[in-house]
Amino acid sequence: MNVSIVETELWPCLVRLLNDNDARIHAASLRTVSYIAAAHRGKSGKSTLFKDLVPSVFSRECKRIRSDAALDQRNVDDDKGLVLEISSEIFGELLYSSHEHFLDDAGRREAYKAFMAMATSNGPVVRKYCAYNIPAVSLCLSGKYAIELSALVEFLARDSDDETRWMLAAGIHQTVKLLARNTTMTKLFEAVHSLLKDSTSIVRLKTIEHFQELIAELSKHSGYSSAQKLTPLFENLHLLADGNWRTQELLAKQLTLAVPLVPPPSLKMDVLPLLYRMTEEGSYLVRKAAMAAVATCIRYIPDITTRDTVMEEFRQDWGRASVFWMRVAFIDAAVVAVGIYSRCLFRDTFGLEVLRLSNDLVANVRLRIAFLLPRIASACILMEGFHLALENLKKDEDPDVRNALVNVDCEIRQAMERRNAIFEEDMKLEEEEQELHSQHLQRQLSFQRKKNAEKRRPSVFLGKAAKGIQASTSRALERDLDESGEDTQRPGQPGRSFKKSESSPRGMKMCDSRSPSSRPSEATVKSEKKKNRLTPRKIGPASSFESGAGFSLRPPRSPRSSNENYSSNEKAGQKKSKATSPKKLGASIYGEGGGRIGSRSFKGLVPLLSPRASSLPNRKSKSRTSTS
């Protein structure tokens, strides 16, 4: 019917019926308006019907919907419940017809509030129709309310009503496509994950009907970081494989399409074991679909070592299985691989094993190989086993195998002629496989760089801190030596100097650069060390240092006998003779104990560097005495 006739003849009558007090008449009139909008969808350019008439009715209905949906649906009368259910059913159609002609954002805001009120009500039928209209509402309101609508999708995915979840799963691929943003991906991932592991099989079936489209949209907005987000989606695929054979076949076909988007770790850990299990437990159609997915998965494993390992396991478990139907399934995978692999990759993966199966004991396996030989001729004709397999099959004892090779020479000749024609196509396949590997290497290199950078940050900081500690400690020791009045010199001058030492953990030691005649003998040094060890420590007034008593930066301890001091020091010396760990760098250079040198505090800064260090005066003796 022409739009002008609807505007002039039907619409006045519909307006009167919409104002009728009978709830059933009101509901039927709303449904009629939605039928008119659907019939003239796409023709609403300049017509008065869609510019003025339908938007006015829709705005008025939104206000009524908000008030009715706020009520407890268990206690409302049948009339209000009927009108609300019909309104939730036709809401998407009316919104789609009116949203382009809203004069301001107030109309969209009113529509959003009305829809949220219905979707969160306690009426299961109302929520079911809201789930049905989610794609239309997302198309019209996703520009401003994408975050809110994605949260609503996640809420409905956990709804207690099975039909609500089933309605949502039927259009989840369209909803994700319309709402996919960087700010909404978390909720959408959770919604899809909930639907895939749903307890109802029909909900899972509806979800995987467009599984490839779902994975494509989810990975598009998260890049390669989707590996962490997409992995949980594949960890629960075993629930989908527990259904009937149609569900398993559909899942295998969808996985074949989605393999290029699946994270590589999930291919080996989740997808391939699931496909193997479906092949073992499913029917023939499931087996064919699963083997096609297996061949596709092996091609898209980017790491060459991992791919070789997976292929070797596949050859051992299936190509050399004890039951013949598993070997037939291996040949089915090879048939698919001929069409999607480059010639070089096919030779490396399936070539030798397929030619070996030409000597199989079961005639069905040899018959499959006979049909496959002309197709793999362009890839394997230069292999030694190809002509041998061809000759053996021509002389096979089974007549069906021999009949399959009646025209094999002509078919091989035609295949070789087509080889030159499809050379460019084969080169494209080989470039794709090389590109997969190069991208994998780049991702690994990038990940390793980030990991090394994270490791270097604390080590660089500690290295700078260690250098600062070493420099400040050296300066403090020099000041102490200068104030002691000894005949010490700085580096580069005669006397005491600093040199690199390979044995010292910190690479620095102090050595006496005086002339050999002025240096004390080894016996004198040993006697002084022994004397210092046997002499009780004196922490007291400054006069105690005048006699050249033992110098120590350790805190005061309880007095002990000289024998106890000697035995404890001897044990400490035995311990320090072992390899020093980085944690004991200070102790290995300065000794054990605690003290303060310069303006920094360190643990274990007793100067054991030279025999004369014990006779140096302590600048902090008074303060330490008072403290003790």
Phi, psi and omega in degrees: 000142181294146181297323180296323178292321178298318182294320187270325188257313188272323188297317177303322178293319179296323179296318179295321180290327177294333180271003180291148182281342180285125184295324181292321177294319179299316180295318179295324179294320177298318178296323178295319178298320178293324176297317179296317180297321179291323181292328182252026179295134182089356180247021187265029184299293186238011183285146179293331182301314184267343179275326187235313192288306181295316178301324179294317178295319182295319179296320179293321179291328179297320178295319178293322180297318181298318181289321181286323182289338179287346181278159175286114186291347176283341185247354182285160179284169185294327182294312180294321178297321179295313181296321180292321178295317178294322179296320178293331180288318185261008184297315183297319180294316180292322179295317180297325180283340188250339193293333180285344185249012174291133183287330180212185181285351180296322179295318178293323179295319179295320178294320179297316181294321178295318181293318179295324178296319178291318185292336180255010178284170180264021175264114183297324180292320179296316179294325178298315180288332174294319175297325177295325184267003181304316179299318180294318179294322178295322179296323185272329189240006184291340181299322185247335187240033182295318182295316180294320181290325177294323175295324177294322178298316179295326178293315180290334178293341177254017182296149181284342181272128182295321182293327177296314179293324178295318177297319179294319181294329181296330181241019184294328180294323176288321180296315179296320180297323183277330185259356185296115174219167175294333182272351184246358188295326183298312180294322180292321175300316181296322179295313180296320179297319179295320181289325181291330179256023181297149181285342180265128185294325182291330176292316178296321180296316179294329180290319184275356177299330178233041184297320181298319178294323178298311182297323180297316181288321181291322180282337182295324186262005177231359176062208181287344175293351177295347179303319179287328182276325183280339184303316178299334179294328182268344180289337182252018180291342179296335176294325180289331182282355181273002181275203180281177186292332178293319177296318179295318178296318179297318179297317180297319179293320179292323177294325177300320179285329186268354184305317180299342182259354183281136176301137183306320178299326180289333178300314183280320189275329188240311189287310183298315176301323178296317180294321177298318181293319177297324179294321181288326186260343188269181179277185184296318180295321176296321181296317179295315180295321180291321179292326174297320178292324179297314179299321179292320179298317182297322179294324186266013170280112190285329182280124185295319180297316178296319180296319178296321179295315179297319181292323178295319176296321179295319178295318182290318186279330186244314181291336180237031180291160181281338179258141189289329184292335175287325175291325175295321177297323176299320178293324176299320176295322178294324178299318178291322182296329179301324184277337186244348179266154167287161182299321181295315181293323179296319178299320183287333186258303187256342193304302185296320183291323178295317179293328178294327180290353176293344178257018182296153181283338183266132183293327180298322179292316180295326178295320176298320179294322179298320177288334184275334186304314179298331182284330181263007183298319182296333181266328190243007186293335179275356179281146184295324184284348183294308182292326177295317178296321179297317180293320180294321180289329177294333180257017184297148180286340180275128182293328179296323178293317179294321180293330179292341183251021181296315183253025186293325181296317178295320180293322178293321178297317178295322178296322178290328175291323178288341182301318179291328181290327182259020181298315180296320178297320178295322178295324177296318178298319180293322177295322177298317179294321177292324179294321176301315181292318181294321177297321178297318179295320178296319178295319178297318180295317179297317179296319180294322178296316178297320180294317179294323178296321178293326178288325184287333185302305179293326181293322178295319180296314181294326178296316178295319180297320180296319178296320179295319178296317181297316181294315181294324179294319179297317179296320180295320178296321179297318179297318179297320180292322179295318182287341182287345181083005179286165180273067181255153181230158177278169179302140181094353180242160179298149181112221183285136183219165179252134179224157176288142177227127180285331182283333181285134180298329180269357176077011181227142171210158177259134179229154181270116182260020178289168180294153182301329182290329183271353181280148176288153180286167180295323179296320179296317180298316180296320180294321178295319178297316180295322178297318179295324180290323183278341182284128178298148180284141181238115174243105184196213181296170182296334182294338180292341180272346184291332182277004180077027180292171183301135180259131182213142174258009180284153174292155183298143178237170177292141183295140177228166179285163182294328179294320178296317179299318182294316182293320180293319179293324179295319178295319179297321178295324177294322179293320183287347179286344179284173180298131184271130178278163180300334181289340183250029182298315181297319180293325181290335182264315189253355182096186181259170181112199180213156180177183181231128175236131181066229182250010183236150177258137178223161178261119176082058181246053175273121185289096175254024188280329181216162181296333185272355185292334183288342182265007182282143179288155180254122180285339185258020187295319183294312181295324179289324180294316180295323180292317180293000000 
